[in-house]
Amino acid sequence: MVSVAFSDKYFNSLLKLTPNEQSQANKAVMLFQQDPQHGGLHYEKLTAYKDNKLRSIRANQDVRIILAAAEKEDLYLMLYVDHHEPAYHWAAKRKVEINPSTGSVQVYTVEEGVQSEGSKSSGIPDQPGLFDAVRDRQLLQLGVPEDSLPLVRSMRIEADLENARDRDQIPPDAYEGLFMLLAGATFEEAYNEVVPAEPEAVDTEDFIAALARPESQAHFAVAEDEEALKAVLNQSLEKWRVFLHPAQRRLAIGKKNGPVRVLGGAGTGKTVVAMHRAKWLVENVATEQNKVLFTTFTRNLATDIQQNLNKICSQDALQRIEVINLDTWVISFLKKQGYDYGLLMDSREERRLWEQAYSEKPASSALSMAFFQEEWARVVQPQSIGNVEEYKKASRIGRGTRLNRQERVDIWPVFERYRHLLASNHLKETDDAYRDARTLLEAQPDLRPALCSVIVDEAQDMGTQAFMLIRALVPAGPNDLFIVGDGHQRIYGKNKVVLGQCGIDIRGRSARLKVNYRTTDETRRLAVGILEGISVDDLDGGEDSQAFYHSLMHGPAPQIHCFASIDEQAEAIVEQISVHKFAPEACCAIARTRKEVDALKSSLESRQQSCHVLDGRSAQTAEGAINLATMHRVKGLEFDTVFVASTNRGLVPLEFVVDGAADPVTRRQRENEERALVYVSLTRARKLAYVYGYGVLSPWFDRD
Ligand SMILES: Nc1ncnc2c1ncn2[C@@H]1O[C@H](COP(=O)(O)OP(=O)(O)OP(=O)(O)O)[C@@H](O)[C@H]1O
C-alpha cells in the first residue's frame, strides 16, 4: 500500500473524460494504491522527458494517468489523465519540484528557447520588462522556479503573466506574488502574502513534508489509505471541499488565541473558510456538551451552510454544531425564558408606529420622520439609550444634523412614545431582543448555552447589539469567535459595528482574502467599479480596501443594454437563455424591488418562461424555471448566469429611498447601500452577467 496525492488539475482532466473512462481511471488509482506493480497497470517510467520523476499507468487500452513518483517515500502524485497521445504530450514539458524558497510542490511547464533578453513574450521588444525593478533573487524568494526566470524577465504586458499562468509556465503560488507586484505591491507586501510563515529549511526531496504545507495543499490532496482515497475521489467535484487557498487553510485550522476577523470581497471564499473552521473546531475542540454555534444574518444562508457542512463533516461531528440565523436563535432562547414578544419585521407596521410616535414632535421642530427613524437606528438603539439623560450625553458622530442639548430634550418624547408603542403592541425590534437576551445571560450565567465557539457569517449586516450578544454567548478565550464579513456588501444599513466596542478584540488576528473563486474578472471589475470612491469600514472602525482583489477566471464582459419596455427586456432574457442553452434553473434575474420582480415574472410567464421567486421559504427551483429575486434576497447565493434586470433610472439607485434621507450624510449612506446592492447582485454570477434595463438606464450604467 502506498500513499497517493492528487493535484487539482488531475480532477480537471478527469472530468473531461467519459463517465466510463472516469470510473476506469478511479479503479486504476485504487488498484495502484494497493499494488503499484500490478501487471494490469503497466507502470512505466517516462524516459527522455523533462522530469525523470514522471511515470504513467494505464486506465484502459487508451487512457493514461501521468504521475510523479517519490519512490523512496512510497508517495505518488497523480497529475493528469487523458487519452494516450495528449497524455504523453502533456507530460513532455512538465516538471514537478519542491520550490526551494517556499517549500511548496509546484507543477509547471518548461519551454525551451525563452531568453531573458531579446525574445519577448508579447512581441513588444521596446517596452520595459514588467518586473525590471525586481531582482532575480527576489523573484526566486516569491516562489518563481529558476527555470521560469527567463520567461518572467521576458514579460512586457499584463497579458504575458496571465498567459504564462494559463499555460502552466508559472505555478499558481508564484503567479500570486507576481500579480501583487504588478498591482502595485512592494516586494515585502507580496512576499508576506505569498510566504507568511517561512518554512524551516526546505528539503527539496522531501515530498511528504512539502505536501503538508498549506501552499501545497492548495493544489494537492493526499490520500494515505483506501478510505481517504475514496473520500478524495468523492469530494473532488467540488473543489472547495478539498483544495483551500493557503490563506484560507491557515485561517481554518489550528488554535487561535482569541477572536478572528476575516474580510474579503465577494466570492473570496469567506463562507468556505467559516465552514472549514467549523469542521476543524468540531473535530478538535467541541464536545457533545460544548458545541459550535454557526450564525448567519439571513435564514436562507443558514440552510445552504447546513447542507454544505453535511458534505464535509461526519455525522458524528455534525452533532456538535448548530447552524442558525441569529434572529431565530434569539427568539427561541427568549421564548424558553417566558418572553412574550414578537419581533417587529413588517415594515408597514413599523411605519404605522412611527407615524404615531412622530406626533409627539414639538411643533417648533422641522425634523422629518425619516430623521427620527435614522436617529433611532443609528444612535438610540446601538447605544442602548433608555432615557433623556443618556440621550443628552450620547455620541452622534457621523450624523448629518447637529442637535444641542435642549433640542435633544425636546425631541426625546418621540423616541419614548415609539418605545411605548412597541411595548403596548407586544413587539420588540431585533436590537431590543438581542439586548434583552444579553442582559438575561449576564444576570444568569447558568442560562448561557454550552458553547466552545461561535462562528459569524455575513458580519457586515450584524450591528452592535448583535455582537454584544455574541460576545456574551461564549467566554473569552482561545477559539472563541470567528467572524467573517465584507463591508462592501452591507445592505441593511441600520447596522454597522465596531467590534472593539463590543468587547471583541481582534488585534493581531485578522486577515483579508483576495482571490475571487466565483466570478470572472470581467464581471468583478464592473461590480467593483460601482463602489469606486466609496469608503468602506473594516467592521472595527478602520477602513477596508479591495487592493489586490482579483479573479482567476475570465469570460465575456457583462452585456449592458437598455430596452424600450419591460416586455422587451423579458424577451431578451428568454432569448439569451435559449440561444446559449442555459439551464433556466441555474440563472437568476434580479431586480431592485419586489414589485419589479413581480412585473418581470408576469412578463416572463407570458412568454412561457416559468419562474421561481426566491423568498426565503422557497423550495428547490424546479427544472426549467428561472430564479427571480430582489437584490436583498440574493446575498450569499450564486448562479451560473445573472440578469441584473430593470436597472432603470429611478429604480437603481432606488430614488425614493435615497431622496427620503433626512440629511446629506444619511443620503450618502443610502446611496452607498444602493451601490452595495448592485455589487452584491453582479457578484452572484459564476459565468455570465447581464445588466438590463428599460426606458432610461440607471446613471451608473449609462455610458452615453
Ligand atoms: N478554495 C476554493 N477552491 C475552489 N472554490 C472555492 C474555494 N473557496 C471558495 N470557493 C468557491 O467560491 C465561491 C464563493 O465562495 P464563498 O461563498 O465562500 O465566498 P464568500 O466570500 O462568502 O462570498 P460572498 O461574500 O460573495 O457571499 C463558491 O462557489 C465556493 O465554492
The ligand as an ORCA input file, in Angstrom:
! r2SCAN-3c Opt
* xyz 0 1
  N     -10.535     27.108     -2.219
  C     -11.522     27.101     -3.097
  N     -11.434     26.345     -4.206
  C     -12.413     26.326     -5.117
  N     -13.560     27.030     -4.996
  C     -13.699     27.794     -3.906
  C     -12.705     27.875     -2.911
  N     -13.138     28.721     -1.945
  C     -14.345     29.150     -2.339
  N     -14.688     28.587     -3.496
  C     -15.926     28.786     -4.250
  O     -16.082     30.171     -4.491
  C     -17.446     30.559     -4.371
  C     -17.571     31.645     -3.343
  O     -17.291     31.129     -2.056
  P     -17.992     31.707     -0.759
  O     -19.461     31.724     -0.945
  O     -17.415     31.035      0.419
  O     -17.448     33.201     -0.856
  P     -17.829     34.442      0.032
  O     -16.586     35.235      0.187
  O     -18.534     34.015      1.265
  O     -18.817     35.169     -0.977
  P     -19.889     36.342     -0.777
  O     -19.320     37.290      0.222
  O     -19.961     36.930     -2.142
  O     -21.165     35.721     -0.376
  C     -18.216     29.290     -4.036
  O     -18.701     28.724     -5.225
  C     -17.150     28.384     -3.445
  O     -17.451     27.024     -3.600
*
